[in-house]
Amino acid sequence: MSAAFDKTELARLLSEADAAGHRLTSASLAAPGSDAEAVETQHETLALNDWMAGGYKVAIRPDGTSIAAPMAHIVTASAEGTAVFERPVVDAVEVEICFILKTPLTPRGPDGYTRASVLEHVSEIRAGIEFLAHRLDHGSKSQAQVFLADRLGNAGYVLGETLDPALIAPELSYPLTVTADGEILFAGPGKHPFIDPVAAMLAFANTLTQPIAAGQIITTGSLCGPVSMPHNAEIVVSGVASFTVQVKSSAHPN
């Protein structure tokens, strides 16, 4: 008989894996039975570590459903676009477009939000870098609810420069180069995975059961996909945005 799901136990295991910089064997874990239980585990993990959520990463599954995870480690880059980002493990980098809420995003009821009405809650459109750290052996290919419980692999976020609102038009491509210590990790046109950078935020807004506070960050998908990187490196992003981030993985210092 498989072990019964326990959100506190799964949150503890994920937290220990995060701190130690190792990966759990996902097949051995008692998986949440639903997205709701996975989300409860996300928040249990934050509470267990006394982490505050400063925003959410949101996405759309192939079946059209919305999924999201809170982001707890958010660093704001300097005016020059520089930052230091340190976590026990950093496995991959994603360059993204994100939205800063100027007013709370609240459950809308049966009529829902439109693209225009959800953007009324946005004060700024910003560039961002999401860093990923997998606490599961198969990362995003792990059982769906376990990966959701693991906050979709999020390690944290670096918030960067303000972008021209014209850059959120659907079907755009973006000039983008990402390097690690001078080695090219990604070069070529970046494209949003959901065609429209607003699409995942709209889907998220229309499934809300609790308000999202003003000032929170909503990030909606990588322009380059997840790009594997060394644990410790100077990441330089150029093109649609400019960043220089010194990344340090404290569990893997060398």
N, C-alpha and C positions, 0 to 999 in steps of 0.2 A: 504494500500500500504506500502510495506517495505521501509525503508530509503535507499537512494542511497549510494553506497560505496564512502567513502572519505578517502583516505590514511592518510591525515593529522589528521583527527578526530580519526581514529582508532589508529594511532601512539600515539596520546595524551592520549587516554583512556588506552592503554597498558602501557604507561610510568607512568601514575598516579597509576595504579594498582601495578606496580613494586615498586614504591617508598613507597606506603602505605602498601604493603604486603598483599593485598587482591586479590580475584579472581573475574573476570567479568563473568556475565551470557552470555555464548557464543551465545546462541540462540537469544539474544537481539541485537547482533552486526550486522551491515551491512557488509557482508563478501565480500572480494575481489572476482572478477569474474573469476580470472585466477591466475596461479602461478606467472605470470609476475607482476600483481598488488600486490600480497602478498610480492614479493621481493621488490617492490617499497616501501611498508609499512615498511619492515625491515630497509631499508636505511633511510627512513623518521624518524623512531624512533631513530636511531643513531644520525642523524643530530639534532633532537629536543633536545637531551640530551648532545650534544657535545661529544659523545663517538667515539673513534677510533676503527675500527675493526683490530684485530691483527691476525685473522685467520678465518677459516670456519669449521663448523661441516657439514659433508656430509653424505648422506644416499641414499639408493635405495628403491623405493616403490615396492610393490608386482608386479606391472605391468612392472617393469624394468626401470622406469624413475628415473632420478636423482633429488634430492632435496638438498638444502643447506641453511645454515643460518650463518650470520656473528657472531663472538664471540668478545665481546667488553671488557671483564674483565679478563685479563690473568695475572696470577701470576706465577713467576718462583720459584720453590722450591730451597732451599739451597743445597749445595753439600751433606749435610747429609740427604736430602729428607724431610726437614721440611718446613712448610709454614703456614701462616695465611690467611684465605679467608673470607672476609666479604661482604655481600650484604643484602638488606632488607629482603629477604626470600631465604632460601635454603631448598628444599623439598626432593631431592634425589641425589644420587651419582652414577657415572658410571666410571669404570676403563677402559682406552682405550689405543690404540696404535695410535700415530700420526706421521706426517711427517713434517719436516721443509724444506721449499723451499730454495735452494741455488741460483736458477735463476728464473726469472719470468715465471709463467705458463701462456701461451698465447693461444688464440683461434688457433686451428690447421688446420682448413679447412676440406674439405670433407674426406681426408684420415684418420684424427683423430690420436689419440695417441694409442700406444700399452702399455701393462704392462711394458715392458722394457724401452720404450722411456719416459713414464711419470716418472719413477724412476730416470731417468737421471737428473731430475730437483731437486732431493732431496739431501740435505746435511746430514741430520741426521734422524734416526728413534728414537722416544722418547716414554717413558711412559707418560701418562697423566691422570688426573682426571677431568671429566666434572661434574659440579654441575648444577642441574636443579631447576628452580623456575617457577611454573605454574602461569601465570596471567589469565588463563581460568578455568572455573569451572570443565570442563571435561578433562583438560590437553591434552594429545596426542590423546584422543578420540573425541576432539572437531572437528567441521567442518574443513576439510583438509586445505583449504586456510587460514582460521583464525589461525590455529595452525602454519602454515608456516609463516604467518605474525608476529606471536609472537616469531619468531626466534627459532622455534622448542623447545621452553621451556628453552633455554639456559640461565643460570645465570652467567656462567663464567668458567674458566679453570685454573687448576694448572698444569704447565709443569714440568715434572720430568726427570729422568735419561735417558741416552742413552741406547738403547737396541741393542742386537746382531741382525744384519740383517737376520740371519737365522730364527728369530721369525716371519717374515712376510710370511713364506711359507704357502700355503693354507692348510686348514683342520687340523691345529694344535689345541691342547688344552693346557691350561696354568694353572699352579698351582696358586691359587688365594684365599686369605681370606681378607674380609673387616669387620672391627669392628667399632662400635661407642661407645665410653666410655667403651670399653671392651666387649660390647655385640656383638655377631657375627651377621652380616647382610647378609653375603654371605660366603660360604665355599664350595669349590669343583672345579672341572676343569672349567676354563673360556673358552669360545669359541666365536669366532668372528661371529657376526650375518650374515655376507655375505660370510662366508667360507674363503675367501681370504681378508686379511686386506687391500689390494691395490684396491679391486674391486670398492669401492665407490669413491675413489679418481680418478680412471680411468674414471668412468662414469661422474663425475663432470667435469673433464678436457675436455671431449669430448662434453660438452654442453656449454662451456664458450663463452661468448660474449664480455667480458672485461678481461684484464690481471689481474692475481693475483701476487702481488709483491714478490720479494725475501724476505726471512725472515718470511713470513706468515706461520701459522700453519694450516695443514689440518688434521682433526681428523675424523676417519672413522667408528666408531661404538663401542659400549660397549661390553667388554668381559663378563660382568655379568648382562647385562640388567640394567634398571633403578632400583636402590635399595632405597626404602624409608628410610629416616633417620630423627632423631630429628633436629629441627631447629638449635640447638646449641650443638656441640659435638666435641670431638677429634676423627677424622677419622684416622684409621691406616690400611694401605694396605700392605700386604706381599705376597710373592710368586714370580710372574713374575716381580714385581716391589716393591719398598719399599717407602712408603710415611707416614708421620705423619702430618695431616693438622688440625689445630684448626679452626673450622667453626663457624662463628658468624652471626646470623640473626638479624640485627639491628631493624627491625620492630617487632620482637618477642624475646625480650631479655631474657625472662624466659622460 
